[in-house]
Amino acid sequence: MSTPAHSATLMINELVQDKLAAGESVVHLGFGEAGLPPLDDLRETLGRASRDTTYGKVVGSAAARAAVAGWYARRGLPTHPDQVVLAPGSKALLYAVLSIVDGAVVLPQPSWVSYAAQAALLGREVIHVPIPAEAGGVPDPAQLRVALERARAEGTRVGVLVLTLPDNPTGTLAGPDRIREVCEIATEFGVTVLSDEIYRDLAYDDRTFTSPAALHADTIVTGGLSKSLALGGWRIGFARLPEEAVHPHLRDDLIGVASEIWSSLAAPMQAVVEHAMSEPTEVVERIADSRALHRAVALAVAERFRAAGAEVREPTAAFYLYPDFEPVRARLEAHGIRSGLDLATQLLDRGVAVLAGVAFGDEPDALRVRVAVSLLHGADERQRLAALASDDPTSLPWIAAALEQVSAALEEVTT
């Protein structure tokens, strides 16, 4: 087992916080925090439940699991509460699943930083397969087939294919045809799909959303409230497991792992799950407002990067961009920038924090960076609520100023 380095996303966040505390001006585009205040009714729900200090069931309370099951059913995935497991964050569930399902782990390239790190902790072989041009989160089907055929020929057992829908780091959502192709291949090769759908409710057009669980029976879906309701620090995650007949013993094995690592999701947080996942009007409206805000800011930031000469996939979900500066490599090299890491370093020197693509498994010499726009929404609750309520959030003084600082930094490194 190898020990991974400090998570790149958490490390950049801590670095920027130190710079801000020291009085430096930094536009924080490096960390995928939703950047919005919690709803008052969720705060009140948590407050009322805070007296409950008892240990609960490892899988979560019946009421909370029923709420999650109903949430999935309303999205076209009939789910029994016994298929639901709650945890302190989906990250813990992802690790637990990878520990249970034996074999190599197939990851889209690029993909979220923690997948490969968790696989390394478990001593799992990782097989990277590049994403197609139009969207991230899934591997290119043709290259996936080649990779699985090669693994089979070499005697390598492939256990899990990880998909991210919508995707971090690219801020895109793979379409139904692409998901169907990938699922057909997974079925053919007998591979379990682990579908990370924590950004599901932040797809700008959810009519195009297709969960692998609807197409490939052996699919484990993970989600949580960190992104859609901006509750990252509350650490609320959940998983939807396949039916027992499809993947025998998975639930029992997951309970076993959970019981020895996190015991159960904190009881007050289970009350939050029960309330939020029942989707009262205020929750539905907040998520819709958040989605619109993320979209407006992501589109504005994308235009700033395009103006600097980068290629940027059109964002279709969440609050990420993955610009590629290969078209202006010669200009960057004139400034000594030959990789995404060089680019991220020089942008940070100019007051803009991004993450190099290499942190997401990209090629070391690629001139790609991951950009997270959600911390532009405001520095405090007043500004963030104003951004949520605005019909034109990018015109708000604090967001407009951040956009100008981004443009200025990009101009310096590309001219």
C-alpha positions in Angstrom: 0.0 0.0 0.0 1.3 3.4 -0.9 0.5 6.6 1.0 -0.9 9.4 -1.1 0.2 13.0 -0.7 -1.9 15.7 0.8 -5.1 16.0 -1.4 -4.3 18.6 -4.0 -7.7 20.2 -3.7 -7.5 20.5 0.1 -3.9 21.7 -0.1 -4.7 24.5 -2.5 -7.6 25.6 -0.3 -5.4 25.8 2.7 -2.7 27.6 0.8 -5.1 30.2 -0.4 -6.6 30.6 3.0 -3.1 31.4 4.4 -2.5 33.9 1.7 -5.9 35.6 2.3 -5.2 35.7 6.1 -1.8 37.4 5.3 -3.7 40.1 3.4 -2.9 39.0 -0.1 -5.5 39.4 -2.9 -6.3 36.0 -4.4 -9.1 34.9 -6.7 -9.8 31.4 -5.4 -10.5 29.2 -8.4 -8.8 26.1 -6.9 -11.3 24.5 -4.6 -14.7 22.8 -5.3 -16.7 24.2 -2.5 -20.3 25.3 -3.4 -19.7 28.7 -1.8 -23.2 29.3 -0.6 -24.9 29.6 2.9 -27.1 26.8 4.2 -30.9 27.3 4.1 -32.4 28.6 7.4 -34.8 25.6 7.6 -31.8 23.2 7.4 -30.1 25.1 10.2 -33.2 24.9 12.2 -33.6 21.2 11.5 -30.0 20.6 12.6 -30.6 22.7 15.8 -33.7 20.7 16.8 -31.9 17.4 16.2 -28.7 18.4 18.0 -30.0 16.9 21.3 -29.8 13.5 19.7 -26.4 12.2 20.6 -27.1 8.5 20.3 -25.5 6.0 18.0 -27.9 5.0 15.2 -28.0 2.1 12.8 -24.8 1.8 10.6 -26.9 2.1 7.4 -28.9 5.1 8.7 -32.3 5.6 10.1 -35.3 4.1 8.4 -36.8 7.6 7.9 -33.7 9.1 6.3 -33.2 6.1 4.1 -36.8 6.2 2.9 -36.3 9.9 2.1 -33.2 9.1 -0.1 -35.1 6.2 -1.7 -37.9 8.5 -2.6 -35.5 11.1 -4.0 -34.1 8.4 -6.4 -37.5 7.2 -7.3 -38.5 10.7 -8.4 -35.5 10.6 -10.7 -36.5 7.4 -12.4 -34.6 4.9 -10.2 -37.0 2.9 -8.1 -35.2 2.3 -4.9 -35.9 0.3 -1.7 -34.7 1.9 1.5 -32.7 -1.2 2.2 -30.6 -0.3 -0.9 -29.5 3.0 0.8 -26.6 3.5 3.1 -25.7 6.9 4.8 -22.2 8.0 5.7 -20.2 11.1 6.8 -19.6 12.2 3.2 -19.7 10.3 0.0 -15.9 10.2 0.0 -16.0 7.5 2.8 -18.5 5.5 0.8 -16.3 5.6 -2.4 -13.4 4.3 -0.4 -15.4 1.6 1.3 -16.7 0.4 -2.1 -13.3 0.3 -3.6 -12.1 -1.7 -0.6 -14.8 -4.3 -1.1 -14.9 -4.8 -4.9 -11.7 -6.5 -5.7 -9.6 -5.8 -8.8 -8.2 -3.0 -10.8 -9.9 0.4 -10.9 -10.6 2.1 -14.3 -10.7 5.9 -14.2 -11.5 8.5 -16.8 -8.5 10.7 -17.5 -8.7 13.3 -16.1 -10.9 12.5 -13.1 -11.4 13.8 -9.5 -8.2 13.6 -7.5 -9.4 11.3 -4.7 -10.3 8.3 -6.9 -6.7 7.4 -7.8 -5.5 8.3 -4.3 -8.0 6.0 -2.6 -7.1 3.2 -5.1 -3.4 3.7 -4.1 -4.2 3.4 -0.4 -5.9 0.1 -1.2 -3.0 -1.1 -3.4 -5.3 -1.3 -6.4 -4.0 -1.0 -9.9 -5.4 2.0 -11.8 -6.1 1.9 -15.5 -6.5 5.4 -16.9 -8.6 5.8 -20.1 -8.9 9.2 -21.8 -12.2 11.0 -21.9 -13.9 11.8 -25.3 -13.7 15.3 -26.6 -17.3 16.4 -25.9 -17.5 15.7 -22.1 -15.7 14.4 -19.2 -16.7 11.9 -16.4 -16.7 8.9 -18.7 -13.9 7.2 -20.7 -13.9 7.1 -24.4 -15.8 3.9 -25.2 -13.5 2.7 -28.0 -10.4 3.2 -25.8 -12.3 1.6 -22.8 -12.8 -1.5 -24.8 -9.2 -1.7 -25.8 -8.1 -1.2 -22.2 -10.4 -3.9 -20.9 -9.3 -6.3 -23.6 -5.7 -5.7 -22.8 -6.3 -6.2 -19.1 -8.1 -9.5 -19.8 -5.3 -10.7 -22.1 -2.7 -9.9 -19.3 -4.7 -11.7 -16.7 -5.7 -8.5 -14.8 -9.0 -8.6 -13.1 -10.9 -5.4 -13.4 -13.2 -4.7 -10.6 -14.6 -1.2 -10.8 -15.2 1.4 -13.5 -15.6 4.9 -11.9 -17.9 7.4 -13.7 -18.6 11.0 -12.6 -21.9 12.4 -13.7 -21.8 15.4 -13.9 -18.1 15.7 -14.0 -15.4 17.2 -11.9 -13.0 18.5 -13.2 -14.5 19.4 -16.6 -17.9 20.8 -15.5 -19.7 18.7 -18.2 -22.4 16.0 -18.3 -21.9 13.0 -20.6 -25.0 12.4 -22.8 -27.3 9.3 -22.8 -25.7 7.7 -25.9 -22.2 7.8 -24.3 -23.5 6.4 -21.0 -25.3 3.6 -22.8 -22.1 2.7 -24.8 -20.0 2.6 -21.7 -22.6 0.6 -19.7 -22.8 -2.0 -22.5 -19.1 -2.5 -22.3 -19.2 -2.8 -18.5 -21.9 -5.4 -18.8 -19.9 -7.4 -21.4 -16.8 -7.4 -19.3 -18.6 -8.0 -16.0 -17.3 -4.8 -14.4 -19.0 -3.1 -11.5 -19.8 0.6 -12.2 -19.3 3.1 -9.4 -21.2 6.2 -10.4 -20.4 9.4 -8.5 -23.5 11.5 -8.9 -22.9 14.1 -6.2 -23.4 17.0 -8.8 -26.6 15.4 -10.2 -29.0 18.2 -9.2 -26.5 20.8 -10.5 -26.9 19.7 -14.2 -28.1 22.8 -16.0 -30.5 20.6 -18.1 -31.3 17.5 -16.1 -33.5 16.1 -18.9 -30.2 14.8 -20.5 -29.2 13.0 -17.3 -28.9 9.3 -17.6 -27.7 7.3 -14.5 -25.7 4.1 -15.3 -27.9 2.4 -12.7 -30.8 2.6 -15.1 -28.8 0.7 -17.7 -26.3 -1.5 -15.9 -27.7 -3.5 -13.0 -24.3 -3.8 -11.2 -24.0 -0.1 -10.5 -23.4 1.6 -7.2 -24.4 5.2 -7.0 -23.0 7.7 -4.5 -24.2 11.2 -3.7 -24.5 13.7 -1.0 -25.5 17.2 0.0 -22.1 18.9 -0.2 -22.7 20.4 -3.6 -26.4 20.9 -4.4 -27.1 22.3 -0.9 -23.6 23.6 -0.1 -23.3 21.5 3.0 -19.7 20.3 2.5 -18.7 20.8 6.1 -21.7 18.9 7.4 -20.3 15.7 5.7 -23.5 14.0 4.5 -23.2 11.3 1.9 -25.3 8.4 0.7 -25.1 5.4 -1.6 -27.7 3.5 -3.6 -26.7 -0.1 -3.9 -27.7 -2.6 -6.6 -30.3 -5.3 -5.7 -28.8 -8.1 -3.6 -29.4 -10.6 -6.4 -27.2 -8.6 -8.7 -24.3 -8.1 -6.2 -24.6 -10.5 -3.3 -23.1 -9.6 0.0 -22.2 -6.1 -1.1 -24.6 -4.5 1.5 -23.3 -6.8 4.3 -19.7 -6.1 3.4 -20.3 -2.3 3.2 -22.0 -2.4 6.6 -19.0 -4.3 8.0 -16.5 -1.7 6.7 -18.7 1.2 7.9 -19.2 -0.3 11.3 -15.4 -0.4 11.9 -14.6 3.0 10.4 -17.4 5.6 10.9 -20.1 3.7 12.9 -22.9 5.8 11.5 -23.8 9.2 10.1 -24.2 11.6 13.0 -27.8 11.5 14.2 -28.5 15.3 13.7 -27.3 15.0 10.1 -29.7 12.2 9.5 -32.5 14.6 10.4 -31.2 16.9 7.8 -31.2 14.1 5.3 -34.8 13.2 6.1 -35.9 16.8 5.6 -33.8 17.8 2.6 -34.3 14.7 0.6 -38.1 14.9 0.9 -37.6 18.0 -1.2 -39.8 20.7 0.4 -40.4 23.8 -1.8 -37.6 25.9 -0.2 -35.1 23.2 -0.9 -36.2 22.8 -4.5 -36.1 26.6 -5.0 -32.6 27.0 -3.4 -31.1 24.3 -5.6 -32.7 25.9 -8.7 -31.3 29.3 -7.7 -27.9 27.8 -7.0 -27.8 26.0 -10.3 -28.6 29.3 -12.2 -25.9 31.2 -10.2 -23.2 28.5 -10.9 -24.1 28.5 -14.6 -24.0 32.3 -15.0 -20.6 32.6 -13.3 -19.1 29.5 -15.0 -20.1 30.9 -18.4 -18.6 34.3 -17.6 -15.3 32.7 -16.4 -15.2 30.5 -19.4 -15.3 33.5 -21.7 -12.3 35.0 -19.9 -10.3 31.9 -20.5 -11.4 31.7 -24.1 -10.4 35.4 -24.6 -6.9 34.4 -23.4 -6.7 31.8 -26.1 -7.6 28.6 -24.2 -10.0 26.0 -25.5 -12.8 25.4 -23.0 -15.6 22.9 -23.1 -19.0 24.6 -22.7 -19.9 24.0 -19.1 -23.2 22.1 -18.7 -23.2 21.3 -15.0 -21.8 22.3 -11.6 -19.2 25.0 -11.2 -16.0 23.7 -13.0 -14.1 24.4 -16.2 -11.1 22.6 -17.6 -9.3 25.0 -20.0 -6.6 23.8 -22.4 -3.9 26.3 -23.3 -2.3 24.2 -25.9 -3.3 26.7 -28.7 -1.2 29.3 -27.0 1.7 27.1 -25.9 4.3 29.3 -27.7 3.1 32.4 -25.9 3.2 30.6 -22.5 6.7 29.1 -23.2 7.9 32.6 -23.7 7.1 33.1 -20.0 8.7 29.8 -19.0 5.4 27.9 -18.8 5.7 24.4 -20.2 3.1 22.5 -18.1 -0.1 22.9 -16.3 1.8 23.0 -13.0 4.0 25.9 -14.4 0.8 27.7 -15.4 -0.9 27.2 -12.1 2.2 28.5 -10.3 2.5 31.6 -12.4 -1.2 32.4 -12.1 -1.0 32.1 -8.3 1.9 34.5 -8.3 -0.5 36.9 -10.1 -3.3 36.4 -7.6 -5.4 33.6 -9.3 -5.5 30.1 -7.8 -6.2 27.1 -10.0 -5.2 23.5 -10.0 -2.9 21.9 -12.6 -4.4 19.1 -14.6 -1.7 16.6 -13.5 -3.5 16.5 -10.1 -6.4 14.9 -11.9 -4.3 12.3 -13.6 -3.7 14.3 -16.8 -0.4 14.2 -18.7 2.3 16.1 -16.8 3.2 18.3 -19.8 -0.4 19.1 -20.7 -1.3 22.8 -20.4 -4.6 22.2 -18.7 -5.9 23.4 -15.4 -9.0 22.8 -13.3 -11.0 26.0 -12.5 -13.7 26.1 -9.8 -15.8 29.2 -10.0 -18.1 28.8 -6.9 -16.0 30.7 -4.4 -16.5 33.9 -6.6 -20.1 34.1 -5.3 -19.1 36.2 -2.3 -16.8 36.6 0.7 -19.6 36.4 3.3 -23.3 35.4 3.7 -24.6 38.8 2.7 -22.8 38.8 -0.7 -23.7 35.2 -1.4 -27.4 35.7 -0.7 -27.3 38.7 -3.0 -25.6 36.7 -5.7 -28.3 34.0 -5.4 -31.1 36.6 -5.7 -29.5 38.5 -8.6 -30.7 38.3 -12.2 -27.2 39.3 -13.3 -24.8 38.0 -10.7 -21.7 38.7 -12.8 -22.4 42.4 -12.6 -22.2 42.5 -8.8 -19.1 44.4 -7.8 -17.3 41.6 -6.0 -17.8 39.1 -8.9 -17.0 41.7 -11.6 -13.8 42.6 -9.8 -12.8 38.9 -9.6 -13.4 38.5 -13.3 -11.2 41.4 -14.1 -8.4 40.1 -11.9 -8.7 36.8 -13.7 -8.5 38.5 -17.1 -5.5 40.6 -16.0 -3.6 37.5 -14.8 -4.3 35.6 -17.9 -3.3 38.5 -20.1 0.1 38.7 -18.4 1.0 35.0 -19.0 -0.3 34.8 -22.6 1.0 38.0 -24.1 
